[in-house]
Structures are given as structure tokens and as C-alpha cells.
Amino acid sequence: MADATPAAHPAEHVHHHSPARDRQRRVLWAVLAANAVYLVVEVVGGIAFNSLALLADGAHMASDVIALVVALLALTLMERPATDRHSFGLRRAEVLGAQFNGVVLIGISVLIVVEAVMRIGSPDQVRGAGVMAVAGVGLLVNLGCALALARAEGHSLNMHGAFLHMAADAAGSLAALLAGFAAWAWGADRVDPVASIAIALLVGWSAWGLLRDTTNVLLEGTPRGIEPDAVRAALQADPEVEAVHHVHLWSLASDEPSLSAHVVLRGDVTLHQAQERGEELKEMLADRFGILHSTIELECHACDDPKPSHDTDPLSGAGGATRAGA
């Protein structure tokens, strides 16, 4: 049998400092700076105007700053070269960073709900005009940051986690803006803690999806958007392929789907012909499914257990010939 993957260090198939990741880093730094400045504004405004909605969104904003620092750290770790100890480098650092962000988001959501429930029974007076001013600025900042992250996100769960933080903050700023308007127009102070609960539920829902996706990567689950049956059918459709088995799909990182498979070729082929066929199959997988990391073990017959010959003496080994594996 022949392995279609050339004998090379795994790190040779990993491209560092790609233009996409350079752009992601620049966007993350810009978003981090904007969020750090607005965090101070929102906390001061929440205290000054007695708004739990602003403070809740400020707490989420604080988690955003942490999340963005983690995302930048993960992006840096991803680009470290491979070593003998980590033969693929630290490609999954971004998945761990995204999972950390999901856990932090859920924890903050719970704290916000608890505080909001306590305030509904005896709401504090909210200074609606000030809340609207701060929340309005926050809405513009968060929408701008979310748009920048969405454009640079690609298929990275790390960037998606940062985007979810910004999108949830934009929704939180909108809720705080509506709560401020209700307090200013009608004196409806209870709208503020109710809006805080709505923010917390939205944040928690986004965090749950992020945890689901990162856990799928860590458990070697099939990458989202790739159907195993479709991959098998594409390999089997090649006229020189007789059978396909032992197909495994997983993600090396959130935006790097990987595959290993055994492919039985038709007829008798040389090692050179098998390698050429394997390279063509790998190019097809990259073009059709975006699978850039694939290992295809090529075979000239199915991997059945060899049946012992009845004419062979088990002690001397003399007798009928046995078929050697290819």
C-alpha cells in the first residue's frame, strides 16, 4: 500500500503569518482599543445614572476586553512553529480561547439575571436621558466593531467568539437605550432590570452556541458544513477508485478541516501512479470541500484479513504460497 502524503513534518503543511490572520490581528487590536475606552465610559455612566442595564452591559464589555486579549493571545500561539512535542504547533489554541470566552459569557449572564431579578421588586430611579446618551454611543461603537470582526472572521471560531461578544454588546446597548427611553418618557424604571435580563439571555444563547462548536472541535467531531457521505461519494466517483473505507473527518483548528481515508485503486498500479492519483484526490478534496489537510492511504486491494492456506504446514511454513500485502 502507499501513502499519498509525502514524508514531511506536519508543520510543513501549516502556513504561518497568512494575510488573513494578519488582518484578523489588526482588527482585534482596533476593536480592543475601542472597547477599552468605551468600558470606562459605560461603567461611569451606569454608576452616575443608576442604570443596571448600563452596568450589565459594562460587565459584558469587561468580558469583551478579556475575550479580545485571549483572542489575540490565541492568534499568536497559533503561529508558533511546530516542535517535536507539538508536531502541529498550537493550532487549537484559538479553540481553547473561544471556549474560555463562552464560559465567561455564561457566567456573566447568570450574574446579570440574579441582580436584575433582585431589582425588579424594588427598582431604583433611573436617569433616562443620561442612559440614552451613553447607550447610544455604545450602540455605534459595538456595531462598528461587530462589522469589522464579521468581515475578518472567515471560518475561525476564535474570531467568531469575539464577534459574538460584539454582537451581544450591540444588542445590549440597544436594550439599554430602550430602557433609558422608557425611564425618561414614562418613568418606567422596571424596564431597566427587565432589559438586563433580556441582554443576559441573549448573551447566554450566543455563548451556548460557541461552547457547542468548540467542544465539537476538541472532541474530533465532523466539521460543520461538511457531509461525510458527500466526501465518500466524491472519492468513490473517481473512475480509478474501487472502494473507500475508514474515512475520518475532524478539525485541526476551527477553520482547518482534516481528513484521513483508505482508498482502494482499480487494477495494478505502480507506486508512482498511486502517488499521482492520491495527489489528484487531495486536490479535489481541497477544491470541493475546503479540506487542505488530508492523508489518503492507497491500496491495491481491500484490507481483508488474509486467509491461511490449507496446504501450508504451520510449523515449517512449507507448502502453498501466500499473497503478500501491497
C-alpha positions in Angstrom: 0.0 0.0 0.0 1.1 3.6 -0.5 0.5 6.7 1.5 -0.4 9.7 -0.6 1.0 12.1 1.9 4.7 12.8 1.3 7.0 12.1 4.2 7.3 15.5 5.7 6.9 17.2 9.1 3.3 18.1 9.7 4.3 21.6 10.2 5.2 21.9 6.6 1.6 21.8 5.7 0.7 24.7 8.1 1.0 28.2 6.7 2.0 30.8 9.3 1.5 34.6 9.1 -1.1 34.4 6.5 -2.6 37.6 5.2 -6.0 36.6 6.6 -4.5 36.2 10.1 -2.5 39.4 9.8 -5.8 41.2 9.1 -7.5 39.5 12.0 -4.8 40.7 14.3 -5.1 44.3 13.2 -8.9 44.2 13.6 -8.6 42.6 17.0 -6.2 45.4 18.2 -8.5 48.1 16.9 -11.6 46.6 18.5 -9.8 46.1 21.8 -8.8 49.7 21.9 -12.3 50.9 21.2 -13.8 48.6 23.8 -11.3 49.5 26.5 -12.2 53.2 26.1 -15.9 52.7 26.0 -15.8 50.3 29.0 -14.7 53.2 31.2 -17.5 55.5 29.8 -20.2 52.8 30.3 -19.2 52.0 33.9 -19.0 55.7 34.9 -22.4 56.3 33.1 -24.0 53.3 34.8 -23.0 54.5 38.3 -23.8 58.1 37.6 -27.3 57.4 36.1 -28.1 54.5 38.4 -28.7 52.1 35.5 -28.3 48.3 35.9 -28.7 47.9 32.2 -25.7 50.0 31.6 -23.7 48.3 34.3 -24.8 44.9 33.0 -23.6 45.9 29.5 -20.5 47.3 31.1 -19.8 43.9 32.8 -20.2 42.3 29.4 -17.9 44.9 28.0 -15.3 44.0 30.6 -15.6 40.4 29.5 -15.2 41.6 25.9 -11.9 43.2 26.7 -10.7 40.0 28.3 -12.1 38.0 25.4 -10.2 40.1 22.9 -7.0 39.8 24.8 -7.5 36.0 24.8 -8.3 36.0 21.1 -5.1 37.9 20.3 -3.1 35.6 22.5 -4.6 32.6 20.8 -3.8 34.0 17.4 -0.2 34.5 18.4 0.0 30.9 19.8 -1.4 29.5 16.6 1.5 30.9 14.6 4.2 29.4 16.8 6.3 26.9 14.8 5.8 23.1 15.3 8.1 21.2 17.7 8.7 17.6 18.4 6.4 17.9 21.4 3.6 19.7 19.4 4.0 18.4 15.9 1.2 20.5 14.5 2.1 23.6 16.5 -0.5 25.1 18.8 -3.3 25.2 16.2 -6.0 24.6 18.7 -5.1 27.5 21.0 -7.8 29.5 19.2 -10.4 26.9 20.0 -9.4 26.9 23.7 -9.6 30.7 23.6 -13.0 30.7 22.1 -14.2 28.1 24.7 -12.9 30.3 27.5 -14.9 33.2 26.1 -18.0 31.0 26.0 -17.6 30.0 29.7 -17.0 33.6 30.8 -20.1 34.8 28.8 -22.4 32.2 30.5 -21.0 33.2 34.0 -21.7 36.9 33.4 -25.2 36.1 32.1 -26.1 34.3 35.3 -24.8 37.2 37.5 -26.8 39.7 35.5 -30.0 37.7 35.8 -29.6 37.3 39.6 -29.0 41.1 40.1 -31.9 42.0 37.7 -34.4 39.8 39.5 -33.5 41.4 42.8 -34.1 44.9 41.3 -37.4 44.2 39.7 -39.2 44.2 43.0 -37.8 47.5 44.1 -36.4 49.3 41.1 -34.0 52.2 41.6 -34.7 55.5 39.9 -33.0 55.6 36.5 -31.8 58.8 34.9 -33.1 58.0 31.5 -31.6 60.9 29.4 -28.0 60.1 30.5 -28.6 56.3 30.0 -29.8 57.0 26.4 -26.7 59.1 25.6 -24.2 56.5 26.9 -26.1 53.6 25.3 -26.4 55.4 22.0 -22.6 55.9 21.8 -22.2 52.2 22.8 -24.5 51.1 20.1 -22.5 52.8 17.4 -19.2 51.5 18.8 -20.4 47.9 19.1 -22.0 47.9 15.7 -18.8 49.2 14.1 -16.7 46.6 16.0 -19.0 43.8 15.1 -19.0 44.7 11.4 -15.2 44.8 11.4 -14.9 41.4 13.1 -17.5 39.9 10.7 -15.5 41.0 7.7 -12.3 39.5 9.1 -13.9 36.4 10.7 -13.6 33.8 8.0 -14.2 30.3 9.5 -12.3 31.0 12.7 -14.1 30.1 15.9 -11.7 32.4 17.8 -12.8 35.4 15.7 -16.4 34.2 15.8 -16.3 34.2 19.6 -15.1 37.8 19.5 -17.8 38.7 17.0 -20.5 37.2 19.3 -19.2 39.4 22.1 -19.6 42.5 20.0 -23.0 41.5 18.5 -24.3 40.7 22.0 -23.0 44.1 23.2 -24.7 45.9 20.4 -28.0 44.2 21.4 -27.3 45.1 25.0 -26.7 48.7 24.1 -30.0 48.8 22.2 -31.8 47.3 25.2 -30.2 49.8 27.5 -31.2 52.6 25.1 -34.8 51.5 25.1 -34.7 51.1 28.9 -33.4 54.7 29.2 -36.1 56.0 26.9 -38.8 54.2 29.0 -37.4 55.7 32.2 -37.1 59.2 30.6 -40.5 59.2 28.9 -42.8 57.3 31.3 -40.8 56.9 34.5 -40.9 53.1 33.9 -37.8 52.2 36.0 -38.7 48.5 36.0 -37.9 48.3 32.3 -34.2 48.7 33.1 -33.8 45.3 35.0 -36.1 43.6 32.5 -33.9 44.8 29.7 -30.9 43.5 31.7 -32.5 40.0 31.8 -33.1 40.2 28.0 -29.4 41.1 27.5 -28.3 38.2 29.7 -30.5 35.7 27.9 -29.2 36.8 24.5 -25.6 36.6 25.7 -26.1 33.2 27.2 -27.7 31.8 24.0 -24.7 33.0 22.0 -22.3 31.6 24.5 -24.0 28.2 24.4 -23.6 28.0 20.6 -19.9 28.9 20.9 -19.3 26.2 23.5 -21.1 23.7 21.3 -18.9 24.4 18.3 -15.6 24.5 20.3 -16.5 21.2 22.0 -17.2 19.6 18.7 -13.6 20.6 17.5 -12.0 19.3 20.7 -13.9 16.0 20.5 -12.7 15.5 16.9 -16.3 15.9 15.6 -17.1 16.2 11.9 -16.5 19.9 10.8 -19.7 21.8 10.4 -20.8 22.2 6.8 -19.1 19.0 5.6 -21.2 15.9 5.0 -19.2 12.6 5.3 -21.4 10.8 2.8 -20.7 13.6 0.3 -17.0 13.2 0.8 -17.1 9.4 0.4 -19.2 9.8 -2.7 -16.8 12.2 -4.2 -13.8 9.9 -3.6 -15.8 6.9 -4.9 -16.8 8.7 -8.0 -13.3 8.7 -9.4 -13.1 6.1 -12.2 -9.8 4.7 -10.9 -11.2 4.2 -7.3 -12.7 0.8 -6.5 -13.6 1.3 -2.8 -13.3 3.8 0.0 -13.3 3.0 3.7 -12.0 4.2 7.1 -13.0 7.8 6.4 -12.4 10.2 9.3 -13.2 13.9 9.3 -12.1 16.3 12.0 -10.8 19.8 12.5 -7.2 20.6 13.2 -8.3 24.1 14.1 -11.8 25.6 13.7 -11.0 26.8 10.1 -8.9 23.8 9.1 -10.9 20.7 8.3 -8.8 17.5 8.0 -9.4 14.0 6.6 -7.8 10.6 6.6 -9.1 7.7 4.4 -8.2 4.4 2.8 -8.8 4.3 -0.9 -8.6 1.1 -3.0 -7.4 1.7 -6.5 -8.5 -0.4 -9.5 -6.1 -2.7 -11.3 -2.4 -3.0 -10.8 -0.7 0.4 -10.4 2.9 1.4 -9.7 3.9 3.4 -6.7 4.4 6.5 -8.8 0.9 6.1 -10.4 -0.6 5.6 -6.9 1.0 8.8 -5.6 -0.2 10.8 -8.6 -3.7 9.5 -8.1 -3.5 10.4 -4.4 -2.4 13.9 -5.1 -5.3 14.4 -7.6 -7.8 13.1 -5.0 -6.3 15.6 -2.4 -6.7 18.5 -4.8 -10.3 17.5 -5.4 -11.0 17.5 -1.7 -9.4 20.9 -1.3 -11.4 22.4 -4.2 -14.8 20.9 -3.4 -14.8 20.7 0.4 -12.0 23.1 1.6 -10.1 20.1 3.1 -6.5 21.2 3.0 -5.1 18.7 5.4 -5.7 15.2 4.1 -4.0 11.8 4.4 -5.0 9.2 1.9 -3.7 5.6 2.3 -3.8 4.0 -1.1 -4.4 0.2 -1.5 -4.4 -2.2 -4.4 -6.9 -4.5 -2.7 -9.3 -4.3 0.3 -7.9 -4.7 3.8 -9.3 -8.1 4.4 -7.7 -10.4 6.9 -5.5 -12.9 4.9 -7.0 -16.4 4.9 -4.4 -19.2 5.8 -3.7 -21.7 3.0 -4.9 -25.2 3.7 -1.7 -26.5 2.0 0.7 -24.7 4.4 2.4 -26.6 7.2 2.0 -24.3 10.3 5.3 -25.4 11.7 7.7 -25.5 8.7 5.9 -22.8 6.6 6.3 -25.1 3.6 3.5 -25.6 1.1 1.3 -23.3 -0.9 2.3 -19.7 -1.4 0.6 -16.8 0.5 -0.3 -13.4 -1.0 1.8 -10.5 0.1 0.0 -7.3 1.1 0.6 -4.3 -1.1 
